[in-house]
Structure formats: structure tokens, C-alpha cells
Amino acid sequence: MDNAFFKKTLVDLLNIDSPTGLYLEIEEYICSFIKNRGYTPNRMRKGGVWFDLGGEGDVLYIMSHCDTIGLVVNEINANGTIKVTYIGGLRAHSAERANVKLYTKDGGIYTGTIQRIHSCVHTAPIGFNE
């Protein structure tokens, strides 16, 4: 394996923002990558790309979604903070202090940091972390 090629490809992929539902840019990168290697990419209706490597015998099919699973803004509070809904298994204690970009419906992008109101699970009010 060409480590430099692998590293560059991985960095290119990780530098493409792909928040929940906004997968078209990374999908286009993947399709171009596949085309440049002589294969025909196929886009799936709900996001994702697949292609046929050819060969004979039993078929192996691998597919993954292209967007990043994370958070969706549920509410903007009066003090400017936001309430989020977790998607796909991400939990607050894993995301705390992460730098994030918030994408608005009208194309705006805001940057910020995730900070929980109650940083210790065991000291938060009952039901708060559910």
C-alpha cells in the first residue's frame, strides 16, 4: 500500500464537511475517486455510493453512508445556546468541548464548542441526561 496516497486520500475525505443530511459534496468526491480508477459509481437514493469491482463467484457488497452522524439543533434558547438531539449513538459526554460547525437552512455557518449545562452525569437532575 502507498502510505502517502492513503494518508492524502484520508485527509481529503476528512476535510470535507458532511454534517447529517449534507452528503452531496463528499459523495461527489467519492464518485470522482471511483471514476478515476476506471469503475462506474452508482448513487443511492438516500445517500451512499456503490460500484462493481467485477470478478466471479459470490458477491460481496459493502456500502456506507457518507454524512457524519452527530447532532441536530432542536431548539434555540433565549440566551443564545442551543438544545440538540443526538443521532446515531453520539452521547453528550463524548462530544463535550468538541469544536463544531452549525449549518443553517439558509446556508449560514456558525462555529462553536459543545458544552453541557450539567457536565457531570452523576450530579445532573434526575432525567436530565435521558
N, C-alpha and C positions, 0 to 999 in steps of 0.2 A: 504494500500500500504506500502511496505517496503521501507522507505525513503533511507536507506543506500544502498540497492540494486539499486534503481533508480538512486541515485547520482553516484555510481560506474559505472553503465552502461553508463550514460550520459558522464561522464569524459572519459571513454574508447573510446566512439564514437568521442568525440571532439578532442581527441589526435591523431586520425588517419588523416593524411594529405590526402585530397581528392580534389586537385585542378581540375579545369574544364577538363573533359575528363579522369581523372585518378581516377577511382572509384573502381577498382578491389579489393584493399585491404579492403576498408570499406564494400564493397559488400560481401566479404568473411566473414568478422566479423558478418554481419547481418545474412548470411546463417547459420553460425555455431550457433549463438544465437537461431535461429528458430529451427534448428535440435535438439539442446539440450533441447528444450521444447516439443519434440515429433511431430513436424509438418514437412512437406516437403516444403522446399523453392524452388521457381522457378525463374530463372533469365530471365530478359527480354533482347531482342536483343540489345537495345541501352542503357542498364544500368537500374538498378532497380531490386527489388526483390518483389515477392508476394507469399502468401501462403493462404491456405484454412483453416479456423478455424472450419469448419463443421457447423452443425446446419441445421435448416429447415426454409422455408419461403423465404421472399425477400432477395436478395443478396446485401451485402454492400461491395464495392470494394474500397480499399484505396491503393495508391501507390505513392511513391515519388522518385525522382532521388536521387542518392547517392553522387554525386560530389558537390563541393562548387561552386556556381556561382560567378564569380568575374571579373578578368581581364585576357586578353590575350595580350602578347607582340606583338606589331605591327611593331616596328622598334627599332633598337639600334642606338642611336645618336653618332656622332663623339666624344662627350665629355664623353661618358660612361653612360649617362642617357638613359632611355627608354621611348618610346611612347607606350601607351597601348590602347586597345579597351575594352570598358565596355561591359559586358554580363549580361543580366538578371535584369537590373534595378539598379545596383550599380552605384552610382554617385560619382564623384571625391571628393566633399566636405564631403561625408560620410566616405571615405577611407583615407583621409589625415592623415598622421602620424601613420598609421597602420604598424605594423611590418609584413613583408611578406616573403615568400619563393618563389623563381623563379625556376621553373623546366625546364631544357633544354631537347631537343630531345635526346641528347646523355647520359642522366642520371645524369647530373650535377645538383647541388642545390646551389643557391646563396640566401643569406639573405639580406634584405634591409628594407627601410622605404619609404612609399609613401609620396612624397612631390610635390605639384603642382608648376608649374612655376609662375602662377598668382594665389595667394592664395585667393584673394577677387574677387568674381564673378563680382561685380559691377565696378571694376577697370580694368578688363581684356579687351584686344582689342575686338572689335565687331566681333562676330563669333567664338572666341577662345573656348568658352565653349560648342559649339554645336557638 
